[in-house]
């Protein structure tokens, strides 16, 4: 089935393509639905388990009137290495394979409850170093490791 | 300091010591060299920090670390500001670590020695303060000054650390000394580390990754029979306390506890000159029957707490 038959093209926004099948909900979670809801012009379309030449089956997330930030794109690429990001401005499409970030600041909570970043009243913002080779990110304060595929569970 | 070393300046001057990862081999050698002179009585640093203030901020119980830092600061002639009972300080009213550190800095502290139950507390304090922070234990994360004492002991007893085979036995998962010790040992050539613990208490993966990245040879051993095979190869056996409460099932604890007690029969399976170390306090993992053997290094090890911490305060605070 051609996905273009399901949803019309968009003139402005972001299309996240080549998401592994049935993983779109984690992508949306990562983009922070609450954040998206604050913008009344944003529309969100999720396609799940559509045919794909590259992946066999895939998910697609279309965001009308929302440009995914570089930071968000980097985290998405870390969790879903197959993802491609299409930025659309006035119907013009710029395809991007985002780079993996070396550090992630402020977006992810440390899984270690005794980490200083989890203490009430301490103005310590969580920071992580990406250790892609080992499939983990590491808290820059307490050294605790978090597996990359568990990141969506610890989003701030 | 007297004589030709009067102009001595260290790369450690004004620096934090949050982690042993902060130290180069040259800096460690510098700390050891100064500590060694203190131990041998070849150097006196009385009044080297006269007019300076050292703040001891201990929000978790401590005997050895607190006392040795206190004595080190006093030996150097510094004034000591101490918060060692947070229940009677403003921290009991909910004052944050951030505010407490800022306050101590405003009161003129030249350095803050921090023990805190939160992992990452020392790094956060170091980012918050403009004066040096020395990590005296950050939860189960790290205890860098203990590691300096440990490796100094090995260096003094063996003359070198390169190429040694070091076993670590006990609770390696929740011990804060183990990560720091591993980081420090990774600075030396050809060191081999054997982690001997039940699976539940094996060394944390971040420590494994660190050692892998540094190219250090290590092995994890969780079978009692395999431990017996490794023991005769070791130069040093570093023992940590296994806490019963770490085991969800008490019968599991009873099954393994015997394998983690070092006694005369353990020694009979080791090289005759093996060094037995322990950060103390011990409970029953080290039998008193080995206290009088030349293999028992742990009291001497504890004794190096003051000279190592004296040297460290001197180098970081720029003693005269």
Interface residues (C-beta under 8 A of the other chain):
Chain A: X110 X112 X114 X115 X116 X117 X119 X121 X122 X123 X124 X131 X134 X136 X138 X139 X140 X141 X142 X143 X144 X145
Chain B: X94 X96 X97 X98 X116 X117 X118 X119 X120 X121 X123 X124 X138 X139 X140 X141 X142 X179 X205 X206 X209
